Every structure is written in C-alpha cells, then in structure tokens.
Amino acid sequence: MRYLSLAVVYLTLMARKTRQTSSRSHSPATSSRAKSARPANKSAATALPTPRKLRGRAQTLASRTVFTGKTFWVTTDDVLEPGGVKATRDLIRHNGSVVVLAVDDQTNPKDPGILLIRQYRHAAGKFMLELPAGRIEPGEKLIPAGKRELIEETGYRARRWSRHTNYYASPGFLTETMTILLAEDLTLGEAQPEEDEKIEVCMTPLSEVIRLIHAGSIEDGKTLIGVLLYQSLHSARFKPGGKKTRSHAS
C-alpha cells in the first residue's frame, strides 16, 4: 500500500508539471502568426487621407436684387463655388462698418477706461452695452468714418488712431465686414447723435468691462471681440511686477 500511495503522488505531481509547461510553451509557427497579426505601424493603420485643399473664388452665374433698404440690400445669386458646388445663395449686402475702441489709458494705465455706449436695439429687444460703431458711407475711408461715428455718438475726439482688427460679422449670408479702430489720447466734446439715436455714454474701467463680459451682461459681438483682444494685448504690456514693457500693436 505504501508503494501504491507513492506512485499516486508521483503521477499527480507529473500531471501538474506537464499542464503548466504546456500552457507556457508556444510553437514557432504560432509565435510567428501572432507577430504577423500585429500592425507594423500603429500610426499608419489609423492615419486619415490628406484632404484636398480647395482654392479660388466662386463664379457668379446670375444675380438679382430682391430687396433694397436704407442700410443694406439683398440679392439672390446663382454661383459655382470652388470644388464644383453649384448653389443658390441669398446674401444681405452691406458697405461695411467701422467700430471704435476708444481707450483712456492716461488716468489709470494699468486699468484703462473703455468707452461704451448703451442704447436700445430693436432686433435684440433690449438695451445693450456696445462699442460705438456705424456704417461706412460709400467712398468713405476708415479713419474718417471712425472719427465721425465717435463724435456723433459720444462727443469724444481722439488724437491717435490705429487699426485693431477686422472680421466678418456673419459670413454665411452677410457680406458686412467690421473693422475695429483703436482710438487713444481722448478729449471730450459735444455729441451729435442722429434723430433716431438715444445714447448713454459710459466710460468704464477695463476690469469692470471684463467682469460684465464674463457675467453675460455684454452680448454684443463687436464689443466682445474688440475688448477681449485689447485685454490680451494690454496684459502683454506689463511684466508681473507691473512695469510697462511695450505698446500694443498698431
């Protein structure tokens, strides 16, 4: 019985060792097949094809004016656009507008005043805080248009003018471009508003304007673009200790 018991123990140990060895061993054929199944280059397997870059301008096949108003007109255009797209587009056409970012950086250079106006906007159905702005008259140059709008709406004059930025208001259907001019070295005079303009003038510290923007109290696009760009440029003028380094872009 003792020999039989030892034999059973020996056979059990041999069986366990055999199973463990077989689970770890792989034939050369199996190993090579596993390696060949892996992608040689992961980035190549997931890379997307490079899109074709479109160039050129649309060709207007036909255009007809369907509305003419005081400040804009509407056309329906049949066009052939780059990439071979043939479509009919309704466009609101506009001469373009000038926006004035008037800044008082003499009183407090670290927190300059931003000249805002408050007026009722029928399209929005409420009063809005904005930068002064207006339509460019046919043949009118940018800076003369900016000077005219600033005087008409606020009474302020500026001795220094520079181009701040330019953007399209809504390029999906509106041709209007809006050019923001930076006006500095301000002096106050008498406003000359048009008959249908009732405007409040608000010289507001930059920090307060930024607070109003983040609070959602300023919703006008040209004001958001002009002020936030100015803030980034203004912040770059000072080192962490508050020392002035260089003037912003003109």
ZAMARSE-410246 format. One record per atom (N, C-alpha, C, CB): x, y, z; residue in three letters. Coordinates in steps of 0.1 Angstrom, whole numbers, padded with zeros to 4 digits, always signed. Glycine has a CB too. Layout:
! ZAMARSE-410246
XYZAla
...
***
This chain:
! ZAMARSE-410246
+0008-0012+0000Met
+0000+0000+0000Met
+0008+0012+0000Met
-0009+0000+0012Met
+0020+0012+0006Arg
+0029+0024+0007Arg
+0034+0027-0007Arg
+0041+0022+0017Arg
+0038+0016-0015Tyr
+0043+0019-0028Tyr
+0032+0024-0037Tyr
+0048+0005-0034Tyr
+0020+0019-0035Leu
+0009+0025-0044Leu
+0006+0039-0041Leu
-0004+0016-0041Leu
+0007+0043-0028Ser
+0005+0057-0024Ser
+0015+0066-0030Ser
+0004+0058-0009Ser
+0028+0062-0029Leu
+0039+0070-0035Leu
+0037+0071-0050Leu
+0052+0064-0032Leu
+0032+0061-0057Ala
+0030+0062-0071Ala
+0020+0071-0075Ala
+0027+0048-0077Ala
+0009+0072-0067Val
-0002+0081-0070Val
+0003+0095-0068Val
-0014+0078-0060Val
+0011+0098-0057Val
+0016+0112-0055Val
+0025+0116-0067Val
+0024+0112-0042Val
+0033+0107-0071Tyr
+0043+0110-0082Tyr
+0036+0113-0095Tyr
+0052+0098-0084Tyr
+0025+0105-0098Leu
+0018+0107-0110Leu
+0010+0120-0110Leu
+0007+0096-0113Leu
+0005+0124-0098Thr
-0002+0137-0097Thr
+0007+0149-0099Thr
-0008+0138-0083Thr
+0019+0148-0093Leu
+0029+0159-0095Leu
+0033+0160-0110Leu
+0041+0157-0086Leu
+0035+0149-0116Met
+0040+0149-0130Met
+0029+0155-0139Met
+0043+0135-0135Met
+0016+0152-0136Ala
+0005+0158-0144Ala
+0004+0173-0142Ala
-0008+0151-0139Ala
+0006+0178-0130Arg
+0005+0192-0128Arg
+0017+0199-0135Arg
+0006+0196-0113Arg
+0029+0194-0135Lys
+0040+0200-0141Lys
+0039+0200-0156Lys
+0053+0192-0138Lys
+0033+0189-0162Thr
+0031+0189-0176Thr
+0021+0199-0181Thr
+0026+0175-0180Thr
+0010+0201-0173Arg
+0000+0211-0177Arg
+0006+0225-0176Arg
-0012+0210-0168Arg
+0014+0228-0166Gln
+0020+0242-0165Gln
+0029+0244-0176Gln
+0027+0243-0152Gln
+0037+0234-0180Thr
+0047+0236-0191Thr
+0040+0238-0204Thr
+0056+0224-0192Thr
+0029+0230-0207Ser
+0022+0232-0219Ser
+0015+0245-0221Ser
+0012+0221-0221Ser
+0011+0251-0210Ser
+0004+0264-0211Ser
+0014+0275-0214Ser
-0003+0267-0198Ser
+0026+0274-0210Arg
+0036+0284-0213Arg
+0043+0282-0227Arg
+0047+0284-0202Arg
+0043+0271-0232Ser
+0051+0268-0244Ser
+0043+0272-0257Ser
+0055+0253-0245Ser
+0049+0277-0267His
+0043+0281-0280His
+0052+0275-0291His
+0041+0296-0281His
+0046+0270-0301Ser
+0054+0266-0312Ser
+0059+0277-0320Ser
+0045+0256-0321Ser
+0070+0276-0327Pro
+0075+0287-0336Pro
+0064+0292-0346Pro
+0087+0283-0343Pro
+0056+0283-0351Ala
+0046+0287-0361Ala
+0035+0296-0355Ala
+0039+0275-0367Ala
+0031+0292-0342Thr
+0021+0300-0335Thr
+0026+0314-0332Thr
+0016+0293-0322Thr
+0039+0315-0327Ser
+0045+0328-0324Ser
+0046+0337-0336Ser
+0059+0325-0318Ser
+0050+0331-0347Ser
+0052+0340-0359Ser
+0038+0345-0364Ser
+0059+0332-0370Ser
+0028+0336-0363Arg
+0015+0341-0367Arg
+0010+0352-0358Arg
+0005+0329-0367Arg
+0012+0352-0345Ala
+0008+0362-0336Ala
+0015+0375-0339Ala
+0011+0358-0321Ala
+0028+0374-0342Lys
+0035+0387-0346Lys
+0030+0393-0358Lys
+0050+0384-0346Lys
+0027+0384-0368Ser
+0023+0390-0381Ser
+0009+0396-0380Ser
+0023+0379-0392Ser
+0001+0392-0370Ala
-0012+0398-0369Ala
-0012+0412-0363Ala
-0021+0389-0360Ala
-0001+0416-0357Arg
+0000+0429-0351Arg
+0004+0439-0363Arg
+0011+0430-0340Arg
-0002+0451-0363Pro
+0001+0461-0373Pro
+0016+0466-0371Pro
-0008+0473-0372Pro
+0023+0467-0382Ala
+0037+0471-0382Ala
+0038+0485-0377Ala
+0043+0469-0395Ala
+0029+0494-0380Asn
+0030+0508-0377Asn
+0016+0512-0372Asn
+0035+0516-0388Asn
+0014+0515-0359Lys
+0001+0519-0354Lys
-0004+0532-0360Lys
+0001+0520-0339Lys
+0005+0542-0362Ser
+0001+0554-0368Ser
-0004+0553-0382Ser
+0012+0565-0367Ser
+0003+0544-0390Ala
+0000+0542-0404Ala
-0014+0535-0405Ala
+0010+0533-0411Ala
-0017+0527-0395Ala
-0030+0520-0396Ala
-0042+0529-0393Ala
-0030+0508-0386Ala
-0040+0540-0385Thr
-0050+0549-0381Thr
-0050+0562-0389Thr
-0050+0551-0367Thr
-0040+0564-0398Ala
-0038+0577-0405Ala
-0050+0579-0414Ala
-0025+0577-0412Ala
-0055+0592-0415Leu
-0066+0596-0424Leu
-0060+0601-0436Leu
-0075+0606-0417Leu
-0067+0600-0448Pro
-0061+0605-0460Pro
-0061+0621-0459Pro
-0070+0601-0472Pro
-0051+0627-0466Thr
-0050+0641-0466Thr
-0061+0647-0474Thr
-0036+0645-0471Thr
-0069+0656-0469Pro
-0080+0662-0477Pro
-0074+0671-0488Pro
-0090+0670-0468Pro
-0081+0672-0499Arg
-0077+0681-0510Arg
-0080+0695-0506Arg
-0084+0677-0523Arg
-0070+0704-0508Lys
-0072+0718-0504Lys
-0079+0725-0516Lys
-0059+0725-0501Lys
-0090+0732-0513Leu
-0098+0739-0523Leu
-0092+0753-0524Leu
-0113+0740-0519Leu
-0092+0758-0536Arg
-0087+0772-0539Arg
-0097+0779-0548Arg
-0073+0771-0545Arg
-0094+0792-0550Gly
-0101+0800-0559Gly
-0113+0807-0553Gly
-0106+0792-0570Gly
-0121+0813-0562Arg
-0133+0821-0558Arg
-0145+0815-0565Arg
-0131+0836-0560Arg
-0157+0819-0560Ala
-0169+0814-0567Ala
-0171+0822-0580Ala
-0181+0816-0557Ala
-0177+0816-0589Gln
-0181+0823-0601Gln
-0196+0825-0601Gln
-0178+0814-0614Gln
-0200+0838-0602Thr
-0214+0842-0601Thr
-0220+0840-0615Thr
-0216+0857-0597Thr
-0230+0831-0616Leu
-0236+0828-0629Leu
-0248+0838-0631Leu
-0241+0814-0629Leu
-0255+0842-0620Ala
-0266+0851-0622Ala
-0268+0858-0608Ala
-0279+0844-0627Ala
-0272+0871-0608Ser
-0275+0878-0596Ser
-0287+0887-0598Ser
-0262+0885-0591Ser
-0296+0887-0588Arg
-0308+0896-0590Arg
-0311+0902-0576Arg
-0320+0889-0595Arg
-0313+0915-0575Thr
-0316+0922-0563Thr
-0331+0920-0560Thr
-0313+0937-0564Thr
-0334+0915-0548Val
-0348+0912-0544Val
-0353+0922-0533Val
-0349+0898-0539Val
-0344+0930-0527Phe
-0348+0940-0517Phe
-0337+0951-0516Phe
-0350+0933-0504Phe
-0342+0963-0515Thr
-0333+0974-0513Thr
-0338+0982-0501Thr
-0332+0983-0525Thr
-0330+0984-0490Gly
-0333+0991-0478Gly
-0324+1003-0476Gly
-0333+0982-0466Gly
-0326+1009-0465Lys
-0318+1021-0461Lys
-0303+1019-0459Lys
-0324+1028-0449Lys
-0300+1007-0453Thr
-0286+1005-0449Thr
-0281+0992-0456Thr
-0285+1003-0435Thr
-0289+0984-0463Phe
-0284+0972-0469Phe
-0294+0968-0481Phe
-0283+0960-0459Phe
-0289+0959-0489Trp
-0298+0953-0500Trp
-0295+0938-0500Trp
-0295+0960-0513Trp
-0305+0931-0506Val
-0305+0917-0506Val
-0305+0912-0521Val
-0317+0911-0499Val
-0296+0902-0524Thr
-0295+0896-0537Thr
-0297+0881-0536Thr
-0282+0900-0544Thr
-0302+0875-0546Thr
-0302+0861-0548Thr
-0292+0857-0559Thr
-0316+0855-0551Thr
-0282+0850-0556Asp
-0271+0847-0565Asp
-0271+0832-0569Asp
-0258+0851-0560Asp
-0269+0829-0582Asp
-0266+0815-0586Asp
-0251+0815-0588Asp
-0274+0811-0599Asp
-0244+0806-0581Val
-0230+0806-0580Val
-0224+0792-0583Val
-0225+0811-0567Val
-0212+0791-0588Leu
-0204+0779-0589Leu
-0192+0781-0580Leu
-0200+0776-0604Leu
-0192+0774-0569Glu
-0182+0776-0559Glu
-0170+0766-0561Glu
-0188+0775-0545Glu
-0158+0769-0555Pro
-0147+0760-0555Pro
-0151+0746-0551Pro
-0135+0765-0547Pro
-0146+0736-0558Gly
-0149+0722-0555Gly
-0161+0717-0564Gly
-0153+0721-0541Gly
-0166+0726-0572Gly
-0177+0722-0581Gly
-0191+0723-0575Gly
-0175+0709-0586Gly
-0193+0730-0564Val
-0206+0732-0558Val
-0214+0742-0565Val
-0204+0735-0543Val
-0225+0739-0571Lys
-0234+0748-0577Lys
-0246+0750-0568Lys
-0239+0743-0591Lys
-0248+0763-0564Ala
-0259+0766-0554Ala
-0265+0780-0557Ala
-0253+0765-0540Ala
-0276+0782-0550Thr
-0283+0795-0550Thr
-0281+0801-0536Thr
-0298+0794-0554Thr
-0275+0813-0535Arg
-0273+0819-0522Arg
-0280+0832-0521Arg
-0257+0821-0520Arg
-0287+0834-0510Asp
-0293+0847-0506Asp
-0284+0855-0498Asp
-0307+0845-0499Asp
-0280+0867-0502Leu
-0270+0875-0495Leu
-0276+0888-0491Leu
-0258+0877-0503Leu
-0273+0892-0478Ile
-0275+0906-0474Ile
-0262+0913-0477Ile
-0279+0906-0458Ile
-0263+0923-0485Arg
-0251+0931-0489Arg
-0250+0944-0481Arg
-0251+0934-0504Arg
-0238+0947-0477His
-0236+0959-0468His
-0222+0965-0471His
-0237+0955-0453His
-0221+0978-0470Asn
-0209+0985-0473Asn
-0198+0982-0463Asn
-0211+1000-0474Asn
-0201+0977-0452Gly
-0192+0975-0441Gly
-0193+0985-0430Gly
-0177+0976-0447Gly
-0188+0982-0418Ser
-0190+0991-0407Ser
-0176+0994-0400Ser
-0199+0985-0396Ser
-0175+1005-0393Val
-0164+1008-0385Val
-0168+1008-0370Val
-0158+1022-0390Val
-0159+1002-0362Val
-0161+1001-0348Val
-0150+1009-0341Val
-0162+0986-0343Val
-0153+1016-0330Val
-0143+1024-0324Val
-0141+1019-0310Val
-0147+1039-0323Val
-0129+1014-0307Leu
-0125+1011-0293Leu
-0117+1022-0288Leu
-0116+0997-0293Leu
-0124+1031-0281Ala
-0118+1044-0276Ala
-0113+1041-0261Ala
-0128+1055-0276Ala
-0100+1043-0259Val
-0094+1039-0246Val
-0088+1051-0240Val
-0083+1028-0249Val
-0091+1053-0227Asp
-0084+1063-0219Asp
-0074+1056-0210Asp
-0095+1071-0209Asp
-0061+1056-0215Asp
-0051+1050-0207Asp
-0042+1060-0200Asp
-0042+1041-0217Asp
-0046+1072-0198Gln
-0039+1082-0191Gln
-0042+1083-0177Gln
-0041+1096-0198Gln
-0055+1081-0173Thr
-0059+1082-0159Thr
-0054+1071-0151Thr
-0075+1083-0159Thr
-0055+1059-0156Asn
-0050+1047-0149Asn
-0045+1037-0159Asn
-0062+1040-0140Asn
-0032+1038-0163Pro
-0027+1029-0173Pro
-0029+1014-0171Pro
-0012+1032-0175Pro
-0028+1010-0158Lys
-0030+0996-0155Lys
-0044+0991-0157Lys
-0025+0993-0141Lys
-0054+1000-0156Asp
-0068+0996-0157Asp
-0075+1007-0165Asp
-0075+0994-0143Asp
-0072+1008-0178Pro
-0077+1019-0186Pro
-0092+1019-0188Pro
-0070+1019-0200Pro
-0097+1031-0191Gly
-0111+1032-0193Gly
-0115+1028-0208Gly
-0116+1047-0191Gly
-0126+1021-0209Ile
-0131+1017-0222Ile
-0144+1025-0224Ile
-0133+1001-0223Ile
-0145+1031-0235Leu
-0157+1039-0238Leu
-0168+1031-0244Leu
-0154+1051-0248Leu
-0179+1029-0236Leu
-0190+1021-0241Leu
-0202+1030-0242Leu
-0193+1009-0231Leu
-0212+1026-0250Ile
-0224+1033-0252Ile
-0236+1023-0248Ile
-0226+1039-0266Ile
-0247+1028-0243Arg
-0258+1020-0240Arg
-0270+1025-0248Arg
-0261+1020-0225Arg
-0276+1016-0256Gln
-0287+1020-0264Gln
-0297+1009-0267Gln
-0283+1026-0278Gln
-0309+1012-0270Tyr
-0319+1002-0273Tyr
-0317+0996-0287Tyr
-0333+1007-0271Tyr
-0318+0983-0288Arg
-0316+0975-0300Arg
-0329+0968-0303Arg
-0304+0966-0300Arg
-0337+0972-0313His
-0350+0966-0316His
-0348+0951-0320His
-0357+0973-0327His
-0338+0947-0327Ala
-0336+0933-0331Ala
-0334+0924-0319Ala
-0324+0932-0341Ala
-0327+0929-0309Ala
-0325+0921-0297Ala
-0336+0923-0287Ala
-0312+0925-0290Ala
-0344+0934-0288Gly
-0355+0936-0279Gly
-0351+0941-0266Gly
-0363+0924-0278Gly
-0339+0948-0264Lys
-0334+0952-0251Lys
-0323+0963-0253Lys
-0330+0941-0243Lys
-0320+0969-0242Phe
-0308+0978-0242Phe
-0295+0970-0242Phe
-0309+0988-0230Phe
-0285+0975-0248Met
-0272+0967-0249Met
-0261+0977-0247Met
-0271+0960-0263Met
-0250+0972-0241Leu
-0238+0979-0239Leu
-0229+0975-0251Leu
-0230+0976-0226Leu
-0223+0985-0258Glu
-0216+0983-0270Glu
-0204+0993-0271Glu
-0225+0984-0282Glu
-0195+0990-0281Leu
-0186+1000-0286Leu
-0193+1008-0296Leu
-0173+0993-0291Leu
-0189+1021-0297Pro
-0195+1029-0308Pro
-0192+1024-0321Pro
-0190+1044-0307Pro
-0201+1024-0330Ala
-0199+1018-0344Ala
-0209+1024-0353Ala
-0200+1003-0343Ala
-0207+1023-0366Gly
-0216+1027-0376Gly
-0212+1023-0390Gly
-0217+1042-0376Gly
-0221+1025-0399Arg
-0219+1021-0413Arg
-0209+1030-0420Arg
-0232+1021-0421Arg
-0201+1025-0428Ile
-0192+1033-0437Ile
-0199+1037-0449Ile
-0179+1024-0441Ile
-0199+1050-0451Glu
-0206+1056-0463Glu
-0199+1052-0476Glu
-0208+1071-0461Glu
-0206+1051-0487Pro
-0199+1048-0500Pro
-0187+1058-0502Pro
-0209+1048-0511Pro
-0176+1053-0505Gly
-0164+1061-0508Gly
-0157+1067-0496Gly
-0168+1072-0516Gly
-0162+1064-0484Glu
-0156+1069-0471Glu
-0144+1061-0467Glu
-0167+1070-0460Glu
-0134+1067-0462Lys
-0122+1060-0456Lys
-0125+1056-0442Lys
-0110+1069-0457Lys
-0117+1046-0437Leu
-0119+1040-0424Leu
-0118+1050-0413Leu
-0110+1029-0422Leu
-0106+1057-0412Ile
-0104+1066-0400Ile
-0114+1078-0400Ile
-0090+1071-0400Ile
-0116+1084-0412Pro
-0126+1095-0412Pro
-0140+1090-0407Pro
-0127+1101-0425Pro
-0143+1078-0411Ala
-0156+1072-0407Ala
-0156+1070-0392Ala
-0159+1059-0414Ala
-0145+1065-0386Gly
-0144+1063-0372Gly
-0145+1076-0364Gly
-0131+1056-0369Gly
-0138+1086-0369Lys
-0139+1099-0362Lys
-0153+1104-0362Lys
-0129+1109-0369Lys
-0160+1103-0374Arg
-0174+1108-0375Arg
-0183+1101-0365Arg
-0179+1106-0389Arg
-0182+1087-0364Glu
-0190+1079-0356Glu
-0187+1082-0341Glu
-0189+1065-0358Glu
-0175+1084-0337Leu
-0171+1087-0323Leu
-0177+1100-0319Leu
-0156+1087-0322Leu
-0176+1110-0327Ile
-0181+1123-0324Ile
-0197+1123-0323Ile
-0177+1134-0334Ile
-0203+1117-0333Glu
-0218+1116-0334Glu
-0223+1110-0321Glu
-0222+1109-0346Glu
-0218+1098-0317Glu
-0224+1090-0307Glu
-0219+1094-0293Glu
-0221+1076-0309Glu
-0207+1099-0291Thr
-0202+1101-0278Thr
-0197+1116-0275Thr
-0191+1092-0275Thr
-0193+1123-0286Gly
-0187+1136-0284Gly
-0172+1136-0282Gly
-0194+1143-0272Gly
-0167+1124-0280Tyr
-0152+1123-0278Tyr
-0145+1124-0291Tyr
-0149+1109-0272Tyr
-0133+1130-0290Arg
-0123+1130-0301Arg
-0110+1123-0297Arg
-0119+1145-0305Arg
-0103+1118-0306Ala
-0090+1111-0303Ala
-0079+1116-0312Ala
-0092+1095-0306Ala
-0067+1117-0306Arg
-0056+1122-0314Arg
-0048+1111-0321Arg
-0046+1130-0305Arg
-0049+1099-0315Arg
-0042+1088-0321Arg
-0052+1077-0326Arg
-0032+1082-0311Arg
-0050+1072-0338Trp
-0058+1062-0344Trp
-0050+1051-0350Trp
-0068+1068-0355Trp
-0054+1038-0348Ser
-0047+1027-0354Ser
-0057+1016-0356Ser
-0036+1022-0345Ser
-0053+1007-0365Arg
-0062+0995-0368Arg
-0061+0984-0358Arg
-0059+0989-0383Arg
-0072+0980-0352His
-0071+0970-0341His
-0073+0956-0347His
-0083+0973-0331His
-0084+0954-0354Thr
-0087+0941-0361Thr
-0098+0942-0371Thr
-0090+0930-0351Thr
-0100+0932-0379Asn
-0111+0932-0389Asn
-0117+0918-0389Asn
-0106+0936-0403Asn
-0130+0917-0390Tyr
-0137+0904-0391Tyr
-0150+0905-0399Tyr
-0140+0899-0376Tyr
-0155+0894-0402Tyr
-0168+0893-0409Tyr
-0179+0890-0398Tyr
-0168+0881-0420Tyr
-0190+0898-0399Ala
-0200+0897-0389Ala
-0207+0883-0389Ala
-0210+0908-0390Ala
-0211+0879-0401Ser
-0218+0866-0402Ser
-0216+0861-0417Ser
-0233+0867-0398Ser
-0205+0855-0421Pro
-0201+0853-0435Pro
-0210+0843-0442Pro
-0187+0849-0436Pro
-0219+0836-0434Gly
-0228+0826-0441Gly
-0238+0833-0450Gly
-0235+0818-0431Gly
-0242+0845-0447Phe
-0252+0852-0455Phe
-0250+0867-0456Phe
-0266+0849-0451Phe
-0241+0873-0449Leu
-0239+0887-0447Leu
-0225+0891-0452Leu
-0241+0892-0433Leu
-0225+0901-0462Thr
-0212+0905-0467Thr
-0205+0915-0458Thr
-0214+0911-0481Thr
-0211+0920-0448Glu
-0206+0931-0439Glu
-0193+0927-0433Glu
-0216+0935-0429Glu
-0183+0935-0434Thr
-0170+0934-0427Thr
-0171+0945-0416Thr
-0158+0935-0436Thr
-0165+0942-0404Met
-0164+0952-0394Met
-0150+0954-0390Met
-0172+0947-0381Met
-0145+0966-0391Thr
-0131+0970-0388Thr
-0131+0978-0375Thr
-0125+0978-0400Thr
-0124+0972-0365Ile
-0123+0979-0352Ile
-0110+0988-0352Ile
-0122+0968-0341Ile
-0112+1001-0349Leu
-0101+1010-0348Leu
-0099+1013-0334Leu
-0104+1023-0356Leu
-0086+1014-0330Leu
-0082+1018-0317Leu
-0080+1033-0316Leu
-0069+1010-0312Leu
-0088+1040-0308Ala
-0087+1054-0306Ala
-0081+1058-0292Ala
-0101+1061-0308Ala
-0070+1066-0292Glu
-0063+1069-0279Glu
-0061+1084-0278Glu
-0050+1061-0278Glu
-0057+1088-0267Asp
-0054+1102-0264Asp
-0067+1110-0266Asp
-0043+1108-0273Asp
-0077+1107-0257Leu
-0091+1112-0259Leu
-0093+1126-0253Leu
-0101+1103-0253Leu
-0102+1134-0259Thr
-0107+1146-0254Thr
-0122+1146-0255Thr
-0100+1159-0261Thr
-0129+1152-0246Leu
-0143+1152-0246Leu
-0149+1164-0252Leu
-0149+1150-0231Leu
-0159+1162-0260Gly
-0166+1173-0267Gly
-0181+1171-0266Gly
-0161+1176-0281Gly
-0188+1177-0275Glu
-0203+1176-0275Glu
-0207+1165-0286Glu
-0210+1189-0279Glu
-0216+1156-0282Ala
-0221+1146-0291Ala
-0230+1152-0301Ala
-0228+1135-0283Ala
-0231+1145-0312Gln
-0240+1149-0323Gln
-0248+1138-0328Gln
-0232+1156-0335Gln
-0257+1131-0320Pro
-0264+1119-0324Pro
-0274+1122-0335Pro
-0271+1113-0312Pro
-0277+1112-0343Glu
-0288+1113-0353Glu
-0301+1113-0346Glu
-0287+1102-0363Glu
-0312+1117-0353Glu
-0325+1119-0347Glu
-0331+1107-0340Glu
-0335+1124-0357Glu
-0327+1095-0346Asp
-0333+1082-0340Asp
-0323+1076-0330Asp
-0336+1073-0352Asp
-0313+1083-0326Glu
-0304+1077-0316Glu
-0305+1083-0302Glu
-0289+1079-0322Glu
-0308+1075-0293Lys
-0308+1079-0279Lys
-0297+1071-0272Lys
-0322+1077-0272Lys
-0286+1077-0268Ile
-0274+1070-0264Ile
-0269+1075-0251Ile
-0263+1071-0275Ile
-0266+1066-0242Glu
-0259+1068-0229Glu
-0244+1065-0231Glu
-0266+1060-0217Glu
-0236+1074-0226Val
-0221+1072-0227Val
-0216+1067-0214Val
-0214+1085-0232Val
-0208+1057-0214Cys
-0203+1051-0202Cys
-0188+1048-0203Cys
-0210+1037-0199Cys
-0180+1056-0197Met
-0165+1053-0196Met
-0163+1044-0185Met
-0157+1067-0194Met
-0159+1031-0188Thr
-0159+1020-0178Thr
-0145+1014-0177Thr
-0169+1010-0182Thr
-0140+1012-0165Pro
-0127+1005-0164Pro
-0126+0992-0171Pro
-0123+1004-0149Pro
-0115+0989-0177Leu
-0113+0976-0184Leu
-0117+0964-0175Leu
-0099+0975-0189Leu
-0113+0964-0163Ser
-0116+0953-0154Ser
-0131+0951-0152Ser
-0109+0956-0140Ser
-0138+0962-0151Glu
-0153+0961-0150Glu
-0159+0956-0163Glu
-0159+0975-0146Glu
-0154+0960-0174Val
-0159+0955-0187Val
-0157+0940-0188Val
-0153+0963-0199Val
-0145+0936-0184Ile
-0142+0921-0184Ile
-0152+0914-0175Ile
-0128+0918-0181Ile
-0154+0920-0163Arg
-0164+0913-0154Arg
-0178+0912-0160Arg
-0164+0921-0141Arg
-0182+0923-0167Leu
-0195+0923-0173Leu
-0196+0912-0184Leu
-0199+0936-0179Leu
-0185+0911-0192Ile
-0184+0901-0202Ile
-0186+0887-0196Ile
-0171+0902-0210Ile
-0179+0884-0186His
-0179+0870-0180His
-0192+0868-0173His
-0167+0868-0171His
-0199+0879-0169Ala
-0212+0877-0162Ala
-0223+0876-0173Ala
-0215+0889-0153Ala
-0220+0877-0186Gly
-0230+0876-0196Gly
-0238+0889-0198Gly
-0239+0865-0193Gly
-0233+0900-0192Ser
-0241+0913-0194Ser
-0238+0920-0206Ser
-0238+0921-0182Ser
-0227+0917-0213Ile
-0223+0922-0226Ile
-0224+0911-0236Ile
-0209+0929-0226Ile
-0234+0913-0246Glu
-0237+0902-0256Glu
-0234+0907-0270Glu
-0251+0898-0254Glu
-0229+0919-0272Asp
-0226+0924-0285Asp
-0213+0919-0290Asp
-0226+0940-0285Asp
-0214+0913-0302Gly
-0202+0906-0308Gly
-0190+0915-0310Gly
-0206+0900-0321Gly
-0192+0927-0316Lys
-0180+0936-0319Lys
-0174+0940-0306Lys
-0185+0948-0327Lys
-0182+0942-0295Thr
-0176+0946-0282Thr
-0168+0934-0276Thr
-0187+0950-0273Thr
-0173+0922-0277Leu
-0166+0911-0272Leu
-0153+0909-0279Leu
-0174+0898-0273Leu
-0153+0910-0292Ile
-0140+0908-0300Ile
-0131+0919-0297Ile
-0143+0907-0315Ile
-0135+0931-0297Gly
-0126+0943-0296Gly
-0120+0943-0282Gly
-0133+0955-0298Gly
-0128+0941-0271Val
-0123+0943-0258Val
-0114+0931-0254Val
-0135+0944-0248Val
-0118+0919-0257Leu
-0110+0907-0253Leu
-0097+0907-0260Leu
-0118+0894-0256Leu
-0096+0911-0273Leu
-0084+0913-0279Leu
-0075+0923-0273Leu
-0086+0915-0294Leu
-0081+0935-0270Tyr
-0074+0946-0263Tyr
-0068+0941-0250Tyr
-0083+0958-0262Tyr
-0076+0934-0242Gln
-0072+0929-0229Gln
-0059+0920-0230Gln
-0083+0921-0222Gln
-0059+0911-0240Ser
-0047+0903-0242Ser
-0035+0911-0246Ser
-0050+0892-0253Ser
-0037+0921-0254Leu
-0025+0929-0258Leu
-0021+0938-0246Leu
-0029+0938-0270Leu
-0031+0943-0239His
-0028+0952-0227His
-0020+0944-0217His
-0041+0958-0221His
-0024+0932-0214Ser
-0017+0923-0204Ser
-0003+0921-0208Ser
-0024+0910-0202Ser
+0000+0920-0221Ala
+0014+0918-0225Ala
+0023+0930-0224Ala
+0014+0913-0240Ala
+0017+0942-0221Arg
+0025+0954-0220Arg
+0032+0955-0206Arg
+0016+0966-0221Arg
+0028+0947-0196Phe
+0033+0948-0183Phe
+0039+0935-0179Phe
+0022+0952-0173Phe
+0051+0936-0172Lys
+0057+0925-0166Lys
+0049+0921-0153Lys
+0072+0928-0162Lys
+0052+0909-0147Pro
+0044+0906-0135Pro
+0045+0916-0124Pro
+0049+0893-0129Pro
+0056+0924-0123Gly
+0057+0935-0113Gly
+0049+0947-0116Gly
+0071+0938-0111Gly
+0043+0947-0129Gly
+0035+0959-0133Gly
+0043+0969-0141Gly
+0029+0966-0121Gly
+0055+0966-0144Lys
+0063+0976-0152Lys
+0059+0975-0167Lys
+0078+0973-0150Lys
+0058+0987-0173Lys
+0054+0988-0187Lys
+0066+0983-0195Lys
+0049+1002-0190Lys
+0062+0975-0206Thr
+0073+0970-0214Thr
+0073+0975-0228Thr
+0073+0954-0214Thr
+0061+0974-0235Arg
+0060+0979-0248Arg
+0045+0982-0252Arg
+0066+0968-0258Arg
+0043+0990-0262Ser
+0030+0994-0265Ser
+0024+0982-0273Ser
+0030+1007-0273Ser
+0010+0982-0274His
+0003+0972-0281His
+0004+0975-0296His
-0011+0971-0277His
+0000+0965-0304Ala
+0001+0965-0318Ala
-0007+0976-0324Ala
-0002+0952-0325Ala
-0002+0983-0334Ser
-0010+0994-0341Ser
-0012+0990-0355Ser
-0002+1007-0340Ser
***
